[in-house]
Amino acid sequence: MLTKTKMQEMQDLKLQGYTKADIIRYYEAQGRKPPSRPTISKYYDMDVLPDDPGAKLAKPKTFDAEPFRSTIIRILETNSGKTFCMSSVYDVLEEKFIENGDYEKLPGNQQTLRNYIHYLEDSGQINREPEHRRIYDYVFDTPPGEQMLIDFGEETLSKTTHIHFMCLLLRYSRFLCVYAQDHKYNSEEACKAIYYSTSLP
C-alpha cells in the first residue's frame, strides 16, 4: 500500500512531465523499488489524492450521473416497499433513454445497476423499507345510486360451523345490507344479494 507521500510524489513527477514509464526509471535510478505498473497507472491517472491513503478508493458509479441518478431514485421511491425485479428498473431506463433516441446505450449493464442500487440503499440516499401502515386513497362522492361497495367475510363459530357474510354498502347514503349463509357465496347467490339490496324501499 502506498503512503500519501509516495502518491504525491507520483503526482509531482506527473506535473513535471514524467510519463508512467519515466516514473519506473526514476525509482530504479534512485535504487528504489518502483510500485507495480497498475499502481502507478492508478495514481498517475487520479486528479485528486485521497485524504486517507489507507481508505479503499471508490470507483466512480456509472449510473451516478444525471439524468440516470434522479430517474433511478424516482423509480425506487415510487415502488418503495414493493417487491420487484431489479432488471425491471433496467428495462424502464432502456425504454426511457434508449428507445426514444436520447442515448445510444446505457452507461452500464444490469449488474452495474444492481450494484448502484445497493450503493444508494447502503448510503441512505433511498429507503425501500415497506411502511407498515395502510394507505388510503380518497374516493370522490358519486351521485345517489351510482356506486356500491361490496365485501365478503367469514366468521368461525366452531370447528364445524362457519357463517359467510356478504356486505353491501351504498356509497352515497351509507345504507348497509348484510346477508349471511352457511356456505361460501357463488356467483348466482351474490347476484341475488345485489338485486335484493337494490330492491329494498
N, C-alpha and C positions, 0 to 999 in steps of 0.2 A: 504494500500500500504506500502510495506517495504521500509525503507531507506537503503542507501547503507551500512551503518554501521551494520544494522541487517543482511543484506545479507552476508556481510563479516564475521560477527560473525558465521553464519551457516557454511560458508566455512572453517573457522578456526576450528570449532568443528569437522567438517568432517575430516580435516587433523590430528586432534588429535585422530581419531579413533572412534568418536561417530557415531552411526547409526541414522537413522531418528527417531526411537522410543526413543533413548537416548536423542536426542535434545529436544523432547517434555518434557521428565522427567527433563532435565536440566533447562528448563524455569520454570516448575512447582516448582522445588526445590528452585528457587530464588524468588518465589512468583510472577512471571511474567506470563502474559497470552501468551501461545505459539501461533505462527502463525498456520493457518489451515494446515492439513496434505498435501493437494495438493500444497500449497505454499512452505512448507518445502521441499517436493519432487522436486518441480520445481527448486528451487535454490540450493538444495543439488546436483542435477544432472548436474548443469552447470559447465563448465570448466573455463569460464571467466565471470566475473561480468560486467554488462553494465556500461558505463561511466555515463549515465543519468538514475538513478533508476526510474524516472517518465516516461521514454520513453517506448512505447509499445515494448515488446520483439518480434522480428520477428521469426516465426518458420522457421526452415530450409526448403528450397524448394526442394521437392523430385526430380524434373527434373533438378535442378541446378547443375548437375554433368556431366562430360564427359562420354560417347560421346553424351549424350542426349541433353545437352545445345547447343552445336555447330550445331547439326543436326536440332534442332527446329529453331534456328536463321536462318540457311541457307534456310529452307523451307519457313519461313515467309518473308525473304528478296527476295527470288526468286518470291514469289507471292505478292509482295508489290503492293498495290492499287487494288488488285483483291478481289472480294467477294467470300469467300469460307467458308464451314462449318468447325468449329474447330475440329469436330470429324474426319475430313479428315486427319488432322495432326496426330491424334492418330492412324489412320489406317496405315499411312505411317511409323510411328515408329514401329508398330507391325510387318509390313512386313519386315522392315529393320533389326530389332533386335531379334524378336521372331521367325518368320518363318524360318529364316536362321540358327537358333540354337545358336546365340550368348548369349541370355539371356532366362531364363525360363518365365519371365514375366516383364512387365514394372514397374517402381518404383511407379506409381500412376495410378489413374483412369482418365476418361475423364474430370471430374470436376476439379481434381487437375491440369491437364494440362491446362485447360481453365484459372484457377487462375494464373498459372505460366506465361502464355502468356500475361495476363493483367499486371502482375508484370513487365515483360520485356518492355511492351509498356509504362507503367507509369514511370518507372525508366529511360526511354530514351535510353535503350540498343538497341531497334529496332524502326524503323519508318515505319508504314504501310500506311501513308497518300499517296493517289494517286498523282502522278506527273501530273500536268495539262499541259502536252505537248505531242505532237505526237512523237512517237518513230519510226524511220526509220531503216529498215534493208537494208543492201547493197545487191543488186541483181547482180550477175556476168553477164557480157555480154555474149550473146549467138551468135552463127553463124547466118548469114542472113537467114531469112525465118523460123526460129525455134520457135519464140515466138512473141505473140501479146497480148497487154494489152487491155482489153475491159471494158467499164464503161457505165452506163446508167444515164441519168439526165432528169430533168423536169424543164421547165420554164413557169411560170404563167403570161399570158398577161392580163387576166381579170378574173372575177369570173367564166366565162363560157369557156374561151379559154386557153388551155394548149398546149404546144409543148413538145413532148417527144423526147429525143435525144438518139442516140447510138453512142458512140465514140470508134474508133478502132485505136490503135497506134502500128505500127510495132516497135518492141523492138530495133532492130539494126539500121535501117535507120531513125527512128523517124518520118516516114511518117504517117500523121494523116488523117483518114477518119471520117466524121461526117454525120450521116443520121438522118433525123427528120421526124416526122409524128404527126398527131393529136390525137393519142391514144397510150396506152402502147404497147410495143413490146411483141408479143407472140413468142413461140419457132421457128415457121416457118419463121417469119419475121426476127428474129435475125440471123438465119442460112443463109438466103438470103443476109443479110447485110455483114456477114462474107465472104460469097462467092464472092460478088461483090467487096469487098475491096481487096481480094487477086487476083482478075482477072484483076485489073487495070494495064495498062502498066507501 
